[in-house]
Amino acid sequence: MSITKDSFGITKDGTPVDLFTLTNANGLTAKITNYGGTLVSLIVPDKDGKMDDVVLGFDTVAEYEEKSPYFGCITGRYANRIAGGTFTLDDVTYDQLAVNNGPNALHGGLVGFDKKVWDAEVVADSLKLHTVSPDGEEGYSGTLDVMVTYTLTDDNALKIDYEAMTDKPTVVNLTNHSYFNLAGHDAGTEVMLAHEMMINADAFTPVADENAIPTGEIRPVVGTPMDFTSPVPIGDRIDADCEQIQFGVGYDHNWVLKKTEDGELSLAARTTDPKSGRIMETWTTEPGVQFYTANWLDGFDGKNGSTCPKRCAFCLETQHYPDSPNKPQFPTTELRPGEEYHSTTIYKFMAE
């Protein structure tokens, strides 16, 4: 493993931003900026050993500030949606969350963790990012101390460890929001839709309408377009005559992962690109994963002269379920003083 640091520019408020390049013994390379804890580039080999970048992104920090649809970033304090920007904890109602996605709070608010410049430190073979979110920031309670550690291993895996502590009761849900296309970040929609997806889940959380808030039901996937228990090309049923598909304009739902015990590190998904032979396994300690097919990208410019059309990539956002603070039947996202939040996700690559 080697890690180098370069400048990635300056934010609009004059804060310098760095870009860290992690390289493993096999030549895999991950480039991560401390702006938003963002994975800017991930270069992995195909079946013939050809290296290519498999995540969407931008060339400059200015573009991330101006137009990023959460490309590659750490989202928080609460990844995904909270209905109406409000929840109640210990009989106290928090109703000042930023409503930034229709009527809902999304991905931590107007200035979430994706827009922070994190403190960065190289420790051994890992990049450690640290930030402190003060009490009341974006309407959330408690001063939240957060550490995210990126490690690129010699078995061709990018490991992300999340840790957090609070001084008041609060809710926390952290994830990485990378957009993947295993044929290459600029390979386009047709190739992405040919990717074969397996999700290790027998159920999902259906949403009530186009605002994407779960109803609270845990619904079996069998007999529906949400069934990825065996590998299926992503595009096969993405426009199915199905209310859930229509609500999301494609896939944008949370799957309930099969676990033998809470917090178990287990396989969440296996994605294969037939064109390049690249395979990505997603492993996580989280109970859910949001599978999103980039339904709202509209063709804007990305890195290296590429464009980002609708459905040219997919996301696998490991997480607790959306709107859990308002759904007591879902696994809790509460964090209290004296407790430690810890979560691990691994994206592992191979080719055949």
FIZA-256978 format. One record per residue (C-alpha): residue number from 1; z, y, x. Coordinates in Angstrom, 3 decimals. Layout:
// FIZA-256978
[atom NUM; [Z; Y; X]]
...
END
This chain:
// FIZA-256978
[atom 1; [0.000; 0.000; 0.000]]
[atom 2; [-0.718; 3.541; 1.059]]
[atom 3; [-0.095; 6.820; -0.765]]
[atom 4; [-1.660; 10.160; 0.155]]
[atom 5; [-1.217; 13.616; -1.393]]
[atom 6; [-3.774; 16.377; -1.956]]
[atom 7; [-3.933; 19.565; -3.979]]
[atom 8; [-5.241; 19.268; -7.548]]
[atom 9; [-5.302; 23.008; -8.191]]
[atom 10; [-3.043; 25.480; -9.924]]
[atom 11; [-2.081; 25.724; -13.600]]
[atom 12; [-2.823; 28.834; -15.617]]
[atom 13; [0.771; 30.006; -15.063]]
[atom 14; [0.378; 29.666; -11.281]]
[atom 15; [2.157; 26.348; -10.673]]
[atom 16; [0.646; 24.228; -7.880]]
[atom 17; [-0.348; 20.698; -8.896]]
[atom 18; [-0.727; 17.670; -6.633]]
[atom 19; [-2.931; 14.572; -6.745]]
[atom 20; [-1.558; 11.334; -5.301]]
[atom 21; [-3.868; 8.488; -4.261]]
[atom 22; [-2.356; 4.996; -4.305]]
[atom 23; [-4.373; 2.255; -2.577]]
[atom 24; [-3.438; -1.419; -2.396]]
[atom 25; [-4.399; -4.086; 0.160]]
[atom 26; [-7.478; -5.053; -1.891]]
[atom 27; [-8.896; -1.554; -2.078]]
[atom 28; [-7.857; -0.795; -5.652]]
[atom 29; [-7.192; 2.910; -6.022]]
[atom 30; [-5.151; 4.848; -8.571]]
[atom 31; [-5.162; 8.648; -8.549]]
[atom 32; [-2.245; 10.262; -10.347]]
[atom 33; [-1.427; 13.929; -10.775]]
[atom 34; [2.034; 15.306; -11.417]]
[atom 35; [0.510; 17.429; -14.181]]
[atom 36; [1.495; 15.344; -17.185]]
[atom 37; [2.084; 12.296; -14.990]]
[atom 38; [-1.616; 11.718; -15.574]]
[atom 39; [-3.670; 8.760; -14.365]]
[atom 40; [-6.841; 10.597; -13.314]]
[atom 41; [-8.756; 7.669; -11.823]]
[atom 42; [-8.373; 3.887; -11.533]]
[atom 43; [-10.974; 2.153; -9.367]]
[atom 44; [-11.180; -1.649; -9.665]]
[atom 45; [-13.777; -4.312; -8.710]]
[atom 46; [-16.163; -6.119; -11.048]]
[atom 47; [-17.243; -9.770; -10.788]]
[atom 48; [-19.550; -8.925; -7.864]]
[atom 49; [-16.948; -6.843; -6.041]]
[atom 50; [-18.509; -3.518; -7.091]]
[atom 51; [-15.849; -0.837; -7.472]]
[atom 52; [-15.849; 1.548; -10.416]]
[atom 53; [-13.509; 3.974; -12.152]]
[atom 54; [-12.376; 2.544; -15.496]]
[atom 55; [-10.433; 5.470; -17.022]]
[atom 56; [-11.713; 8.657; -18.626]]
[atom 57; [-10.597; 12.006; -17.241]]
[atom 58; [-11.496; 15.383; -15.782]]
[atom 59; [-12.225; 16.838; -12.356]]
[atom 60; [-9.729; 19.731; -12.479]]
[atom 61; [-6.265; 20.512; -13.754]]
[atom 62; [-7.775; 23.436; -15.688]]
[atom 63; [-9.791; 21.003; -17.817]]
[atom 64; [-6.701; 18.912; -18.533]]
[atom 65; [-4.905; 22.062; -19.663]]
[atom 66; [-7.789; 23.292; -21.808]]
[atom 67; [-9.167; 20.265; -23.612]]
[atom 68; [-7.552; 16.947; -22.791]]
[atom 69; [-7.121; 14.556; -25.758]]
[atom 70; [-4.125; 13.090; -23.877]]
[atom 71; [-6.336; 11.491; -21.205]]
[atom 72; [-4.159; 9.303; -18.963]]
[atom 73; [-0.933; 11.220; -19.490]]
[atom 74; [2.709; 10.375; -20.151]]
[atom 75; [3.442; 11.224; -23.776]]
[atom 76; [6.935; 12.144; -24.946]]
[atom 77; [9.596; 12.839; -25.904]]
[atom 78; [8.235; 10.797; -28.777]]
[atom 79; [4.867; 9.111; -28.348]]
[atom 80; [2.854; 8.769; -31.554]]
[atom 81; [3.818; 10.351; -34.872]]
[atom 82; [6.961; 11.469; -36.694]]
[atom 83; [6.333; 12.214; -40.372]]
[atom 84; [6.645; 15.849; -41.365]]
[atom 85; [8.103; 16.798; -37.980]]
[atom 86; [11.569; 15.836; -39.168]]
[atom 87; [14.143; 13.060; -38.930]]
[atom 88; [17.871; 12.549; -39.454]]
[atom 89; [20.241; 11.178; -36.826]]
[atom 90; [24.002; 10.795; -37.351]]
[atom 91; [23.748; 12.821; -40.593]]
[atom 92; [22.148; 15.733; -38.735]]
[atom 93; [18.607; 16.656; -39.788]]
[atom 94; [16.194; 17.781; -37.088]]
[atom 95; [13.383; 19.578; -38.880]]
[atom 96; [12.018; 21.883; -36.177]]
[atom 97; [9.673; 19.451; -34.442]]
[atom 98; [6.257; 20.976; -33.845]]
[atom 99; [3.783; 19.858; -36.518]]
[atom 100; [0.678; 19.418; -34.380]]
[atom 101; [-1.251; 16.589; -36.071]]
[atom 102; [-1.932; 17.378; -39.713]]
[atom 103; [1.509; 17.387; -41.355]]
[atom 104; [3.117; 15.374; -38.536]]
[atom 105; [4.605; 15.723; -35.066]]
[atom 106; [2.531; 13.944; -32.414]]
[atom 107; [3.211; 12.947; -28.789]]
[atom 108; [6.172; 15.245; -28.192]]
[atom 109; [4.896; 18.500; -29.634]]
[atom 110; [3.026; 21.578; -28.457]]
[atom 111; [4.359; 21.320; -24.903]]
[atom 112; [5.117; 17.648; -24.520]]
[atom 113; [5.525; 15.671; -21.315]]
[atom 114; [1.719; 15.597; -20.997]]
[atom 115; [1.753; 19.341; -20.245]]
[atom 116; [4.662; 19.453; -17.797]]
[atom 117; [4.350; 19.636; -14.026]]
[atom 118; [6.673; 16.843; -12.947]]
[atom 119; [8.621; 16.734; -9.702]]
[atom 120; [7.013; 14.065; -7.508]]
[atom 121; [8.348; 11.964; -4.651]]
[atom 122; [6.874; 9.041; -2.737]]
[atom 123; [9.516; 6.330; -2.346]]
[atom 124; [8.467; 3.228; -0.392]]
[atom 125; [5.307; 1.975; -2.151]]
[atom 126; [5.829; 3.910; -5.395]]
[atom 127; [5.226; 7.367; -6.833]]
[atom 128; [8.297; 8.624; -8.666]]
[atom 129; [7.905; 11.455; -11.183]]
[atom 130; [10.908; 13.289; -12.607]]
[atom 131; [11.437; 15.907; -15.292]]
[atom 132; [14.298; 17.267; -17.366]]
[atom 133; [13.722; 18.242; -20.979]]
[atom 134; [16.423; 20.717; -22.061]]
[atom 135; [18.446; 20.400; -25.252]]
[atom 136; [16.395; 21.717; -28.182]]
[atom 137; [13.024; 21.586; -26.434]]
[atom 138; [10.291; 21.028; -29.044]]
[atom 139; [13.116; 20.596; -31.577]]
[atom 140; [14.684; 17.476; -30.035]]
[atom 141; [18.399; 17.112; -29.381]]
[atom 142; [20.012; 16.517; -26.006]]
[atom 143; [19.100; 17.231; -22.422]]
[atom 144; [16.846; 14.313; -21.511]]
[atom 145; [16.550; 13.280; -17.867]]
[atom 146; [13.348; 11.257; -17.348]]
[atom 147; [11.926; 9.250; -14.438]]
[atom 148; [8.510; 7.565; -14.470]]
[atom 149; [7.536; 5.337; -11.528]]
[atom 150; [3.976; 4.248; -10.768]]
[atom 151; [3.465; 1.250; -8.467]]
[atom 152; [0.106; -0.282; -7.512]]
[atom 153; [0.739; -3.886; -6.512]]
[atom 154; [-1.247; -6.227; -4.286]]
[atom 155; [-1.973; -8.532; -7.224]]
[atom 156; [-4.139; -5.727; -8.637]]
[atom 157; [-1.702; -4.388; -11.202]]
[atom 158; [-0.630; -0.846; -12.040]]
[atom 159; [3.032; -0.985; -13.011]]
[atom 160; [4.683; 1.877; -14.912]]
[atom 161; [8.481; 2.013; -15.223]]
[atom 162; [10.115; 4.507; -17.572]]
[atom 163; [13.778; 5.544; -17.425]]
[atom 164; [15.715; 8.177; -19.367]]
[atom 165; [19.270; 9.348; -20.058]]
[atom 166; [20.640; 11.914; -22.500]]
[atom 167; [23.812; 13.932; -23.021]]
[atom 168; [23.514; 13.953; -26.837]]
[atom 169; [22.207; 11.426; -29.365]]
[atom 170; [18.411; 11.690; -29.549]]
[atom 171; [15.229; 9.653; -30.040]]
[atom 172; [12.860; 8.607; -27.252]]
[atom 173; [9.503; 6.834; -27.162]]
[atom 174; [7.440; 7.048; -23.962]]
[atom 175; [3.989; 5.680; -23.127]]
[atom 176; [0.884; 6.201; -21.034]]
[atom 177; [-2.211; 7.330; -22.936]]
[atom 178; [-5.062; 6.185; -20.692]]
[atom 179; [-8.541; 5.774; -22.175]]
[atom 180; [-10.224; 2.691; -20.674]]
[atom 181; [-13.807; 1.477; -20.415]]
[atom 182; [-13.889; -1.566; -18.160]]
[atom 183; [-17.619; -1.154; -17.469]]
[atom 184; [-16.915; 2.297; -16.005]]
[atom 185; [-15.607; 5.569; -17.399]]
[atom 186; [-19.158; 6.766; -18.101]]
[atom 187; [-20.568; 3.465; -19.477]]
[atom 188; [-20.649; 4.727; -23.061]]
[atom 189; [-19.964; 3.551; -26.584]]
[atom 190; [-22.242; 0.524; -26.945]]
[atom 191; [-20.739; -1.163; -23.914]]
[atom 192; [-17.179; -0.378; -24.982]]
[atom 193; [-17.732; -1.858; -28.447]]
[atom 194; [-18.915; -5.086; -26.774]]
[atom 195; [-15.556; -5.461; -24.985]]
[atom 196; [-13.636; -8.479; -26.289]]
[atom 197; [-10.087; -7.739; -27.363]]
[atom 198; [-7.152; -10.109; -27.820]]
[atom 199; [-3.871; -8.641; -29.089]]
[atom 200; [-0.816; -10.890; -28.966]]
[atom 201; [0.355; -9.986; -32.463]]
[atom 202; [0.442; -11.709; -35.834]]
[atom 203; [1.228; -8.489; -37.716]]
[atom 204; [0.676; -4.739; -37.704]]
[atom 205; [2.198; -1.691; -39.396]]
[atom 206; [-0.242; -0.433; -42.050]]
[atom 207; [-0.485; 3.307; -42.621]]
[atom 208; [-0.165; 5.117; -45.934]]
[atom 209; [-3.254; 7.322; -45.596]]
[atom 210; [-5.420; 9.208; -43.108]]
[atom 211; [-2.320; 10.945; -41.682]]
[atom 212; [-1.452; 7.621; -39.986]]
[atom 213; [2.223; 7.338; -40.903]]
[atom 214; [3.306; 3.711; -41.390]]
[atom 215; [4.398; 2.657; -44.853]]
[atom 216; [7.256; 0.639; -43.363]]
[atom 217; [5.628; -2.689; -44.156]]
[atom 218; [5.042; -5.355; -41.502]]
[atom 219; [1.744; -6.897; -42.644]]
[atom 220; [0.162; -10.130; -41.340]]
[atom 221; [-3.199; -9.640; -39.619]]
[atom 222; [-4.662; -12.944; -40.846]]
[atom 223; [-7.739; -12.438; -43.002]]
[atom 224; [-8.088; -8.755; -42.050]]
[atom 225; [-10.141; -6.772; -39.492]]
[atom 226; [-6.845; -6.289; -37.631]]
[atom 227; [-6.779; -9.934; -36.506]]
[atom 228; [-7.221; -10.072; -32.726]]
[atom 229; [-5.151; -13.208; -32.187]]
[atom 230; [-8.334; -14.678; -30.675]]
[atom 231; [-10.790; -12.559; -28.612]]
[atom 232; [-13.152; -10.520; -30.800]]
[atom 233; [-15.713; -7.862; -29.775]]
[atom 234; [-14.154; -4.499; -30.606]]
[atom 235; [-17.248; -3.369; -32.484]]
[atom 236; [-17.530; -6.392; -34.773]]
[atom 237; [-15.299; -5.011; -37.531]]
[atom 238; [-14.692; -1.424; -36.504]]
[atom 239; [-16.567; -0.129; -39.575]]
[atom 240; [-15.358; -2.824; -41.974]]
[atom 241; [-14.977; -2.071; -45.671]]
[atom 242; [-11.208; -1.961; -45.315]]
[atom 243; [-8.829; 0.783; -46.379]]
[atom 244; [-6.865; 0.669; -43.102]]
[atom 245; [-10.038; 0.985; -41.024]]
[atom 246; [-11.210; 3.864; -43.199]]
[atom 247; [-7.867; 5.681; -42.826]]
[atom 248; [-8.168; 5.515; -39.023]]
[atom 249; [-11.953; 6.031; -38.857]]
[atom 250; [-11.798; 2.858; -36.771]]
[atom 251; [-8.798; 1.341; -35.043]]
[atom 252; [-5.776; 3.604; -34.622]]
[atom 253; [-2.841; 1.397; -35.571]]
[atom 254; [0.326; -0.152; -34.202]]
[atom 255; [0.452; -3.909; -33.668]]
[atom 256; [3.783; -5.799; -33.811]]
[atom 257; [3.850; -7.829; -30.615]]
[atom 258; [5.034; -11.429; -30.522]]
[atom 259; [8.305; -11.607; -28.567]]
[atom 260; [10.837; -14.352; -27.983]]
[atom 261; [13.534; -11.737; -27.399]]
[atom 262; [13.902; -7.945; -27.457]]
[atom 263; [12.844; -6.264; -24.236]]
[atom 264; [10.978; -9.280; -22.899]]
[atom 265; [8.135; -8.487; -20.492]]
[atom 266; [5.261; -10.329; -22.165]]
[atom 267; [1.503; -10.217; -22.661]]
[atom 268; [0.469; -7.615; -25.220]]
[atom 269; [-3.329; -7.690; -24.918]]
[atom 270; [-6.202; -9.110; -22.886]]
[atom 271; [-9.436; -7.126; -22.769]]
[atom 272; [-12.694; -8.429; -21.292]]
[atom 273; [-15.924; -6.576; -20.545]]
[atom 274; [-18.781; -9.129; -20.590]]
[atom 275; [-21.074; -6.751; -18.681]]
[atom 276; [-18.941; -6.256; -15.567]]
[atom 277; [-16.722; -9.306; -15.881]]
[atom 278; [-13.649; -7.093; -15.573]]
[atom 279; [-10.539; -8.230; -17.402]]
[atom 280; [-7.435; -6.146; -18.087]]
[atom 281; [-4.176; -7.723; -19.160]]
[atom 282; [-1.569; -5.435; -20.689]]
[atom 283; [2.042; -6.556; -20.300]]
[atom 284; [5.018; -4.681; -21.706]]
[atom 285; [8.682; -4.770; -22.641]]
[atom 286; [7.892; -2.629; -25.695]]
[atom 287; [7.814; -4.135; -29.223]]
[atom 288; [4.475; -2.595; -30.195]]
[atom 289; [1.109; -1.381; -28.963]]
[atom 290; [-1.129; 1.280; -30.488]]
[atom 291; [-4.754; 0.182; -30.221]]
[atom 292; [-6.987; 3.252; -30.530]]
[atom 293; [-10.771; 3.313; -30.196]]
[atom 294; [-11.319; 6.991; -29.344]]
[atom 295; [-12.585; 7.733; -32.831]]
[atom 296; [-12.175; 11.497; -32.421]]
[atom 297; [-13.950; 12.081; -29.127]]
[atom 298; [-17.004; 14.262; -29.754]]
[atom 299; [-19.169; 14.232; -26.628]]
[atom 300; [-17.461; 16.887; -24.506]]
[atom 301; [-17.879; 16.867; -20.718]]
[atom 302; [-15.649; 14.615; -18.601]]
[atom 303; [-15.360; 13.963; -14.878]]
[atom 304; [-18.268; 13.484; -12.498]]
[atom 305; [-20.770; 14.937; -14.947]]
[atom 306; [-20.061; 12.339; -17.637]]
[atom 307; [-19.788; 12.890; -21.363]]
[atom 308; [-17.161; 11.495; -23.723]]
[atom 309; [-18.785; 10.430; -27.002]]
[atom 310; [-17.022; 8.901; -29.963]]
[atom 311; [-15.694; 5.373; -29.290]]
[atom 312; [-16.660; 5.324; -25.625]]
[atom 313; [-13.192; 4.071; -24.631]]
[atom 314; [-10.097; 2.337; -25.930]]
[atom 315; [-6.372; 2.942; -25.551]]
[atom 316; [-3.535; 0.423; -25.496]]
[atom 317; [-0.431; 2.588; -25.840]]
[atom 318; [2.639; 0.374; -25.410]]
[atom 319; [5.396; 1.797; -27.569]]
[atom 320; [8.022; 1.568; -30.259]]
[atom 321; [6.508; 1.918; -33.700]]
[atom 322; [5.313; 5.267; -35.102]]
[atom 323; [7.837; 7.162; -37.249]]
[atom 324; [10.675; 4.800; -36.294]]
[atom 325; [13.315; 7.570; -36.649]]
[atom 326; [12.456; 7.607; -40.379]]
[atom 327; [12.083; 3.818; -40.737]]
[atom 328; [15.482; 2.108; -40.263]]
[atom 329; [13.801; -1.300; -40.653]]
[atom 330; [11.827; -0.698; -37.437]]
[atom 331; [13.284; -1.279; -33.933]]
[atom 332; [15.435; 1.741; -33.116]]
[atom 333; [14.324; 4.536; -30.812]]
[atom 334; [17.789; 6.103; -30.663]]
[atom 335; [19.292; 6.875; -27.267]]
[atom 336; [22.932; 7.884; -26.853]]
[atom 337; [25.053; 9.292; -24.031]]
[atom 338; [26.031; 6.552; -21.615]]
[atom 339; [22.994; 4.441; -22.481]]
[atom 340; [19.885; 4.076; -20.330]]
[atom 341; [16.361; 3.943; -21.711]]
[atom 342; [14.200; 1.564; -19.713]]
[atom 343; [10.683; 0.340; -20.388]]
[atom 344; [8.003; -1.328; -18.269]]
[atom 345; [4.256; -1.648; -18.803]]
[atom 346; [1.784; -3.355; -16.474]]
[atom 347; [-2.015; -3.104; -16.534]]
[atom 348; [-3.302; -6.030; -14.477]]
[atom 349; [-6.951; -6.405; -13.415]]
[atom 350; [-9.155; -9.365; -12.512]]
[atom 351; [-12.829; -10.290; -12.832]]
[atom 352; [-14.789; -13.430; -13.649]]
END
